[in-house]
Amino acid sequence: MVGYTICFKKMIVDNHTHVGWFMDGYHSPQEVLYIANNAGISDIVVSSTTVCAYKCMYKDIIREMSLLVSLKSNVSTHPVLWVTPYMFNGKNRYALKKFLNSGIKWCGVKIHYEAHKEWAYRKDLVEDAVCFADDLHLPVMFHTGVGACSSKKFENFIRGHQNTMFVLAHGSPYSDAISLMKDYDNCLVDTSGMVDCIVEKFVDEGMAERIIFGTDMPLAAHIEGIDNTINQIKYKMQHLRSVVGDDSFKKIMSRSPYLM
């Protein structure tokens, strides 16, 4: 099985966070670190939603990621490169070089079919993106949901790249995600967007060792409020503990394929 890290010092790793522009405004590096620190999170795995704003955004993303990792904080930052079909389309690959030459230590690659719908009908570009991650020995995060981004849609990539770890972000639909996890050792799910009863279904199917913690923060923090967002993360952690038990909770909270 492809490996992942369990950190034995006291760590709480949020494997699914964001920085940058979103529908509710701009989430600055300072805001993201403030929320994570006050929620008791020690490490964040973070991608930039600014990638959704426009095509030639690499300068802004590099700038905000560079600032994020440079800020003094109790929270350690682990950047994930959110890639788009545009970046793998012929002459546009220069953007990938900009990211790789930025000095940022990328810890994973993210692919989001809903944010960039071209992925769904350009499987050749998805394969290029997975190979890109493969060559860099990085895990791949697939955003999952319904329809075109159902977990089952990614089976061919998971089967074809068994030396790469895949994270089915949100684990949706849960039945498809569980089926894949039973068939392939090289995939995990993160808890971002999951309600307790869905987490429980993964546990009941014997998948507690394949769950990693994620929150999707700070999305909608400008609508719901910073303090409310912090309290929601704490609430989510408390309820996760009640669902999985103390021993599994400690492992889930410190487990990450990105911290290798």
Sequence and secondary structure as in RCSB ss.txt:
>XXXX:A:sequence
MVGYTICFKKMIVDNHTHVGWFMDGYHSPQEVLYIANNAGISDIVVSSTTVCAYKCMYKDIIREMSLLVSLKSNV
STHPVLWVTPYMFNGKNRYALKKFLNSGIKWCGVKIHYEAHKEWAYRKDLVEDAVCFADDLHLPVMFHTGVGACS
SKKFENFIRGHQNTMFVLAHGSPYSDAISLMKDYDNCLVDTSGMVDCIVEKFVDEGMAERIIFGTDMPLAAHIEG
IDNTINQIKYKMQHLRSVVGDDSFKKIMSRSPYLM
>XXXX:A:secstr
    EE  SS  EEEEEEEEEETTEEE HHHHHHHHHHTT SEEEEEEGGGGT SS HHHHHHHHHHHHHS  SS
EEEEEEE  GGGGSGGGGHHHHHHHTSS    EEEE TTTSGGGGG HHHHHHHHHHHHHHT  EEEE  SGGG 
GGGGHHHHHH TTS EEEET  SHHHHHHHHHH SSEEEE TT  HHHHHHHHHTT GGGEE    TTTTHHHH 
HHHHHHHHHHHHHHHHHHH HHHHHHHHHEESS  
